């Protein structure tokens, strides 16, 4: 396949909210998108009703004429053949959710680029924002890389950085990185109109990894330091939410802790003093919670309505 200089024809790969926001921006900037690839509809919520991804919902709302492809596996032959027939110049991948095989990466004449929510080579993998917050990083950013078969190991086309305050949550960081990505990606797409831009190889010896968050990693372990507990809470807020069991009267219930503050006050492990809970070292002060079966609320309002709470 060959590429003629001019407006780049793109196929966009993406699935969650982060990708949806980027795609919406590209629509607004009149980027020429031939088709969108997203994950298959999945059961969601208590009803387990099959629902489209945020990216598909956006396409149905704003560009219903646009073709949406939802392969169970991107290695399927029907899907690869359809990509070839569409004849795009460049594939743009933003939090898609599947690893792209080499035979797919080889299809577009300008290659494939990926938006990754970290400063590569740090935090390669599925959960860079959450892992960065769990580790208490003071800075992070986004990187746009040329895709290769090895996960997040491609040459870097551009980066944009941001500071990470100690109380920043995953939800807050996600919005900041979306805002950084929009102009950065648009600039890279425009550069591809002149051909394939130069990029900087990563120093693979500095690579760290950010595996996906497993369900068991959302349970708060109070025998950690207050800083470790605090970082876990903010890394998982607002979703999926760090949680613990507590005894409320005669009932054992789950409660998500969505927001907390560090406290140097030493309190016995798991004991509640006012709004503070004792950790291995120091304590945390509850700010916002979501009790089981209820909406999120301010911690003082929740605590005021309980006669006795024992954290477990």
C-alpha positions in Angstrom: 0.0 0.0 0.0 1.2 3.6 -0.6 0.4 6.9 1.0 -0.2 10.2 -0.7 0.5 13.4 1.2 -2.6 15.3 2.4 -5.5 14.6 4.7 -4.7 11.4 6.7 -7.5 8.7 6.7 -7.7 7.1 10.1 -9.3 4.1 11.8 -9.7 4.8 15.5 -9.4 2.0 18.1 -10.7 2.7 21.6 -13.2 1.6 24.2 -13.6 3.4 27.6 -14.3 7.0 28.7 -10.8 8.2 28.0 -10.9 7.0 24.4 -14.4 8.4 24.0 -13.3 11.9 25.0 -10.4 11.8 22.5 -12.6 10.6 19.7 -15.1 13.3 20.3 -12.3 15.9 20.1 -11.1 14.4 16.8 -14.7 14.5 15.4 -14.8 18.2 16.4 -11.5 18.9 14.6 -12.8 17.3 11.4 -10.1 14.5 11.4 -11.0 12.1 8.6 -12.0 8.9 10.4 -13.2 6.0 8.2 -14.3 3.6 10.9 -14.1 2.9 14.6 -13.0 -0.3 16.3 -14.2 -1.0 19.9 -14.8 -3.9 22.2 -17.9 -6.0 21.9 -21.0 -5.0 23.9 -20.7 -6.3 27.4 -23.2 -7.1 30.3 -23.2 -4.2 32.8 -24.8 -3.2 36.1 -27.0 -5.4 38.3 -29.3 -6.2 35.4 -26.3 -7.5 33.4 -27.9 -5.9 30.3 -25.6 -5.9 27.3 -24.4 -2.4 26.8 -22.1 -0.7 24.2 -18.8 0.8 25.1 -18.5 4.6 25.7 -16.8 4.9 22.3 -19.7 3.1 20.5 -22.2 5.2 22.4 -20.5 8.3 21.1 -20.5 7.1 17.5 -24.2 6.2 17.6 -25.0 9.6 19.0 -22.8 11.9 16.8 -21.7 9.9 13.8 -24.3 7.1 13.3 -23.3 6.7 9.6 -19.8 5.6 10.7 -18.9 1.9 10.6 -18.3 0.4 14.0 -16.3 -2.9 14.2 -16.4 -5.0 17.3 -14.2 -8.1 16.9 -14.1 -10.6 19.7 -10.4 -11.0 18.7 -8.6 -8.6 16.5 -6.7 -11.6 14.9 -9.9 -12.8 13.2 -9.5 -13.0 9.4 -12.8 -11.3 8.6 -11.8 -8.4 10.7 -8.3 -8.1 9.1 -9.8 -8.3 5.6 -12.3 -5.6 6.4 -9.5 -3.3 7.7 -7.6 -3.8 4.4 -10.6 -2.9 2.3 -11.2 0.3 4.3 -7.8 1.5 3.1 -6.9 3.8 6.0 -3.5 5.4 6.1 -3.0 5.4 9.9 -4.5 3.6 12.9 -4.9 5.6 16.2 -5.2 3.5 19.3 -6.4 4.9 22.6 -7.2 2.4 25.5 -8.6 -0.2 23.2 -8.2 -3.3 25.4 -6.7 -5.9 23.1 -3.1 -6.5 21.9 -2.7 -5.9 18.2 -0.9 -8.7 16.3 1.9 -7.9 13.9 -0.2 -8.7 10.8 -2.6 -6.0 11.9 0.1 -3.5 12.7 1.5 -4.0 9.2 -1.7 -3.1 7.3 -1.8 0.8 7.4 1.0 2.4 5.3 1.8 5.0 8.0 1.7 2.4 10.7 -0.2 2.5 14.1 0.2 5.0 16.9 -0.9 4.7 20.5 -1.8 7.1 23.3 -0.4 5.8 26.6 -1.3 7.5 29.9 2.2 7.5 31.3 5.7 8.9 30.7 7.1 5.9 28.8 9.0 3.7 29.5 7.5 4.0 33.0 4.2 2.2 33.6 3.8 0.1 30.5 0.6 -1.9 30.6 -3.1 -1.7 31.3 -3.4 0.5 34.3 -0.8 3.3 34.2 -2.8 6.0 35.9 -3.9 3.8 38.8 -0.4 2.3 39.3 1.2 5.7 39.2 -1.1 7.0 42.0 -0.6 3.8 44.0 3.2 4.4 43.9 2.8 8.0 45.0 4.4 9.5 41.9 4.8 13.3 41.9 4.6 13.6 38.1 3.2 11.7 35.1 1.8 12.5 31.7 0.9 11.0 28.3 3.1 9.6 25.6 2.2 9.0 21.9 4.2 6.1 20.6 4.7 4.2 17.3 3.2 0.8 18.0 5.3 -2.4 17.9 4.5 -5.9 18.8 6.0 -5.6 22.3 3.7 -3.9 24.7 4.2 -0.1 24.9 7.8 -0.4 23.7 7.6 1.7 20.5 9.5 4.8 19.7 8.0 7.9 21.3 6.6 10.7 19.1 5.6 13.2 21.7 5.0 13.6 25.5 3.2 16.0 27.7 3.8 16.1 31.5 1.8 17.1 34.6 2.4 17.3 38.3 0.5 14.9 40.6 -0.5 16.4 44.0 -0.7 14.1 46.9 -4.5 14.2 47.1 -5.2 13.8 43.4 -7.6 11.0 42.5 -7.7 8.7 39.5 -10.8 10.5 38.2 -9.1 13.9 38.5 -5.9 12.7 36.8 -7.8 11.1 34.0 -9.4 14.4 33.1 -6.1 16.2 33.1 -4.5 13.6 30.9 -7.4 13.7 28.5 -6.9 17.5 28.2 -3.2 17.0 27.6 -3.8 14.4 25.0 -6.1 16.3 22.7 -3.8 18.9 21.3 -0.8 16.6 21.4 -2.5 13.9 19.3 -4.0 16.4 16.9 -0.5 17.8 16.3 0.9 14.3 15.6 -1.9 13.5 13.2 -1.2 16.7 11.3 2.5 15.8 11.2 1.6 12.5 9.6 0.0 14.4 6.7 3.6 15.0 5.5 4.8 11.4 6.1 6.0 9.4 9.0 7.5 11.7 11.7 10.8 10.9 13.5 10.5 9.5 17.0 12.8 8.8 20.0 13.6 5.2 21.0 12.7 4.3 24.6 15.4 3.3 27.1 14.1 -0.2 27.8 16.3 -0.6 30.8 14.1 2.0 32.6 10.8 0.2 31.9 8.3 -0.4 34.7 5.0 -2.1 34.4 1.3 -1.3 35.3 -0.7 -4.5 35.2 -4.5 -4.3 35.3 -6.2 -3.9 38.7 -7.4 -7.2 40.0 -10.5 -7.4 42.2 -8.6 -8.5 45.2 -6.4 -5.4 44.9 -9.3 -3.1 45.7 -9.7 -4.4 49.2 -8.1 -2.1 51.8 -5.4 -3.7 54.0 -5.3 -1.6 57.2 -2.0 -3.1 58.2 -0.3 -1.0 55.6 1.0 2.6 56.3 -1.4 5.4 56.1 0.3 6.6 52.9 -0.1 3.2 51.2 -3.8 3.1 52.2 -4.3 6.7 51.1 -2.7 6.1 47.7 -4.8 3.0 47.2 -8.0 4.9 47.9 -7.2 7.8 45.5 -5.9 5.5 42.8 -9.2 3.6 42.7 -11.5 6.6 43.1 -14.2 7.0 41.7 -13.9 3.6 40.1 -13.8 0.7 40.9 -13.4 2.1 44.4 -11.2 0.9 47.3 -13.4 -0.8 49.9 -13.4 -2.7 53.2 -15.9 -4.6 55.4 -17.2 -3.0 58.5 -19.6 -4.1 61.3 -22.5 -1.7 61.5 -24.6 -2.7 64.5 -25.4 -6.4 63.9 -24.7 -6.3 60.1 -21.5 -6.9 58.2 -21.4 -4.5 55.2 -19.1 -3.3 52.5 -18.2 0.4 52.2 -16.2 2.1 49.5 -13.9 4.9 50.6 -13.8 7.4 47.8 -11.8 10.2 49.4 -9.6 10.4 52.5 -6.9 12.6 53.9 -3.6 11.7 55.6 -3.3 12.1 59.3 -0.2 11.7 61.5 -2.3 10.8 64.6 -1.4 7.3 65.8 -4.6 5.3 66.4 -4.8 1.6 67.2 -5.1 -0.5 64.0 -8.6 -0.5 62.4 -10.0 1.6 65.3 -12.2 4.6 64.5 -11.6 7.9 66.3 -13.9 10.6 65.1 -13.5 10.3 61.3 -10.0 8.8 61.5 -9.1 5.1 61.1 -5.8 3.7 62.5 -3.3 2.1 60.0 0.0 0.4 60.6 1.6 3.8 60.8 -0.5 6.9 61.2 -4.1 7.1 60.2 -6.4 8.4 57.5 -9.4 10.7 57.8 -12.5 9.7 56.0 -13.9 12.4 53.6 -16.3 10.6 51.2 -17.8 7.1 51.3 -20.3 4.9 49.5 -22.0 2.5 51.8 -23.2 -0.8 50.3 -26.4 -0.3 48.4 -26.3 3.5 48.7 -25.1 6.6 46.8 -21.8 8.3 47.8 -22.0 10.7 50.7 -19.9 12.8 53.0 -18.2 10.7 55.6 -19.5 12.8 58.6 -23.1 12.3 57.4 -22.6 8.5 57.2 -20.9 8.3 60.6 -23.5 10.5 62.3 -26.2 8.0 61.4 -24.4 5.0 62.9 -24.4 4.0 66.5 -21.3 1.8 66.3 -18.9 0.9 63.4 -16.1 -1.6 63.6 -13.7 -1.7 60.6 -12.4 -5.1 59.5 
